[in-house]
Amino acid sequence: MQSNPSEKNITVNRKARHEYEIIQTIEAGIVLLGTEVKSLRQGKINLVDSFAQIKNGEVWLVSAHISEYTQGNINNHEPTRTRKLLLNKVEIRKLTSKVNEKGLTLVPLRVYFSSGKVKVELGLAKGKKVYDKREDIKKRDFQRDQQRKDHN
């Protein structure tokens, strides 16, 4: 998950890896207000049920909940506002063509600080069926049991 030592995870969307099969990941910047960055430094973000959407050649993060900053004043941000993600035009075109394929969506996997800037790791994802989820759980349990046997 954490590939670079200058990166510090704020939150990881573990539910996304359970619900979706991740085909490709992309790093994107995000446009934030000052109180949102301060809330992120406190780790107050929730990515559950959030997704990215492409509208008019721009990528938007929808329904990510960043709690209001406790020391903020009347100019505090709205917690669930739609936030713009920063990507190149070429990247947006590639994503648009892939999202238009059947069953693919953009899901935020994690939010982290990279060299002082807030970044979002997006995953191009395909929804898993119930039996796929069960198979993953069986594999994980089997690997855990094997590791326990190896240690004993």
GIBELWO-V331403 format. One record per residue. N is the residue number from 1. RES is the residue in one small letter. SS is DSSP state (helix for helix, strand for strand, loop for the rest). PHI is phi in whole degrees, 0 to 359 (999 if undefined). BURIAL is 1 if it has 16 or more other ideal C-beta (glycine too) atoms within 10 Angstrom, else 0. Layout:
n=N res=RES ss=SS phi=PHI burial=BURIAL
n=N res=RES ss=SS phi=PHI burial=BURIAL
This chain:
n=1 res=m ss=loop phi=999 burial=0
n=2 res=q ss=loop phi=269 burial=0
n=3 res=s ss=loop phi=269 burial=0
n=4 res=n ss=loop phi=242 burial=0
n=5 res=p ss=loop phi=294 burial=0
n=6 res=s ss=loop phi=277 burial=0
n=7 res=e ss=strand phi=263 burial=0
n=8 res=k ss=strand phi=232 burial=0
n=9 res=n ss=strand phi=296 burial=0
n=10 res=i ss=strand phi=263 burial=1
n=11 res=t ss=strand phi=207 burial=1
n=12 res=v ss=strand phi=234 burial=1
n=13 res=n ss=loop phi=271 burial=1
n=14 res=r ss=helix phi=289 burial=0
n=15 res=k ss=helix phi=295 burial=0
n=16 res=a ss=helix phi=297 burial=1
n=17 res=r ss=helix phi=291 burial=1
n=18 res=h ss=helix phi=281 burial=0
n=19 res=e ss=helix phi=278 burial=0
n=20 res=y ss=strand phi=231 burial=1
n=21 res=e ss=strand phi=266 burial=0
n=22 res=i ss=strand phi=276 burial=0
n=23 res=i ss=strand phi=269 burial=0
n=24 res=q ss=strand phi=209 burial=0
n=25 res=t ss=strand phi=242 burial=0
n=26 res=i ss=strand phi=220 burial=1
n=27 res=e ss=strand phi=263 burial=0
n=28 res=a ss=strand phi=226 burial=1
n=29 res=g ss=strand phi=280 burial=0
n=30 res=i ss=strand phi=219 burial=1
n=31 res=v ss=loop phi=271 burial=0
n=32 res=l ss=loop phi=232 burial=1
n=33 res=l ss=loop phi=269 burial=1
n=34 res=g ss=helix phi=301 burial=0
n=35 res=t ss=helix phi=290 burial=1
n=36 res=e ss=helix phi=292 burial=1
n=37 res=v ss=helix phi=296 burial=1
n=38 res=k ss=helix phi=295 burial=1
n=39 res=s ss=helix phi=294 burial=1
n=40 res=l ss=helix phi=295 burial=1
n=41 res=r ss=helix phi=297 burial=0
n=42 res=q ss=loop phi=273 burial=0
n=43 res=g ss=loop phi=80 burial=0
n=44 res=k ss=loop phi=263 burial=1
n=45 res=i ss=strand phi=220 burial=1
n=46 res=n ss=strand phi=228 burial=0
n=47 res=l ss=loop phi=261 burial=1
n=48 res=v ss=loop phi=298 burial=0
n=49 res=d ss=loop phi=68 burial=0
n=50 res=s ss=loop phi=264 burial=1
n=51 res=f ss=strand phi=206 burial=1
n=52 res=a ss=strand phi=252 burial=1
n=53 res=q ss=strand phi=224 burial=0
n=54 res=i ss=strand phi=255 burial=1
n=55 res=k ss=strand phi=227 burial=0
n=56 res=n ss=loop phi=51 burial=0
n=57 res=g ss=loop phi=75 burial=0
n=58 res=e ss=strand phi=232 burial=0
n=59 res=v ss=strand phi=255 burial=1
n=60 res=w ss=strand phi=235 burial=1
n=61 res=l ss=strand phi=267 burial=1
n=62 res=v ss=strand phi=251 burial=1
n=63 res=s ss=loop phi=60 burial=0
n=64 res=a ss=loop phi=276 burial=1
n=65 res=h ss=strand phi=261 burial=0
n=66 res=i ss=strand phi=253 burial=1
n=67 res=s ss=loop phi=299 burial=1
n=68 res=e ss=loop phi=296 burial=0
n=69 res=y ss=loop phi=289 burial=1
n=70 res=t ss=loop phi=295 burial=0
n=71 res=q ss=loop phi=269 burial=0
n=72 res=g ss=loop phi=289 burial=0
n=73 res=n ss=loop phi=256 burial=0
n=74 res=i ss=loop phi=295 burial=0
n=75 res=n ss=loop phi=271 burial=0
n=76 res=n ss=loop phi=296 burial=1
n=77 res=h ss=loop phi=277 burial=1
n=78 res=e ss=loop phi=277 burial=0
n=79 res=p ss=loop phi=300 burial=0
n=80 res=t ss=loop phi=249 burial=0
n=81 res=r ss=loop phi=293 burial=0
n=82 res=t ss=loop phi=281 burial=0
n=83 res=r ss=strand phi=244 burial=1
n=84 res=k ss=strand phi=280 burial=0
n=85 res=l ss=strand phi=257 burial=1
n=86 res=l ss=strand phi=258 burial=0
n=87 res=l ss=loop phi=221 burial=1
n=88 res=n ss=loop phi=289 burial=0
n=89 res=k ss=helix phi=300 burial=0
n=90 res=v ss=helix phi=296 burial=0
n=91 res=e ss=helix phi=297 burial=0
n=92 res=i ss=helix phi=296 burial=1
n=93 res=r ss=helix phi=298 burial=0
n=94 res=k ss=helix phi=298 burial=0
n=95 res=l ss=helix phi=296 burial=1
n=96 res=t ss=helix phi=300 burial=0
n=97 res=s ss=helix phi=294 burial=0
n=98 res=k ss=helix phi=285 burial=0
n=99 res=v ss=helix phi=291 burial=1
n=100 res=n ss=loop phi=290 burial=0
n=101 res=e ss=loop phi=294 burial=0
n=102 res=k ss=loop phi=291 burial=0
n=103 res=g ss=loop phi=83 burial=0
n=104 res=l ss=strand phi=260 burial=1
n=105 res=t ss=strand phi=216 burial=0
n=106 res=l ss=strand phi=255 burial=1
n=107 res=v ss=strand phi=235 burial=1
n=108 res=p ss=strand phi=287 burial=1
n=109 res=l ss=strand phi=266 burial=1
n=110 res=r ss=strand phi=202 burial=1
n=111 res=v ss=strand phi=237 burial=1
n=112 res=y ss=strand phi=208 burial=1
n=113 res=f ss=strand phi=268 burial=1
n=114 res=s ss=strand phi=232 burial=0
n=115 res=s ss=loop phi=54 burial=0
n=116 res=g ss=loop phi=85 burial=0
n=117 res=k ss=strand phi=254 burial=0
n=118 res=v ss=strand phi=276 burial=1
n=119 res=k ss=strand phi=236 burial=1
n=120 res=v ss=strand phi=239 burial=1
n=121 res=e ss=strand phi=265 burial=1
n=122 res=l ss=strand phi=264 burial=1
n=123 res=g ss=strand phi=241 burial=1
n=124 res=l ss=strand phi=279 burial=1
n=125 res=a ss=strand phi=233 burial=1
n=126 res=k ss=strand phi=237 burial=0
n=127 res=g ss=strand phi=297 burial=0
n=128 res=k ss=loop phi=270 burial=1
n=129 res=k ss=loop phi=277 burial=0
n=130 res=v ss=helix phi=300 burial=0
n=131 res=y ss=helix phi=291 burial=0
n=132 res=d ss=helix phi=295 burial=0
n=133 res=k ss=helix phi=297 burial=0
n=134 res=r ss=helix phi=296 burial=0
n=135 res=e ss=helix phi=299 burial=0
n=136 res=d ss=helix phi=298 burial=0
n=137 res=i ss=helix phi=295 burial=0
n=138 res=k ss=helix phi=298 burial=0
n=139 res=k ss=helix phi=298 burial=0
n=140 res=r ss=helix phi=297 burial=0
n=141 res=d ss=helix phi=296 burial=0
n=142 res=f ss=helix phi=297 burial=0
n=143 res=q ss=helix phi=296 burial=0
n=144 res=r ss=helix phi=297 burial=0
n=145 res=d ss=helix phi=296 burial=0
n=146 res=q ss=helix phi=297 burial=0
n=147 res=q ss=helix phi=295 burial=0
n=148 res=r ss=helix phi=296 burial=0
n=149 res=k ss=helix phi=294 burial=0
n=150 res=d ss=helix phi=293 burial=0
n=151 res=h ss=helix phi=284 burial=0
n=152 res=n ss=loop phi=271 burial=0
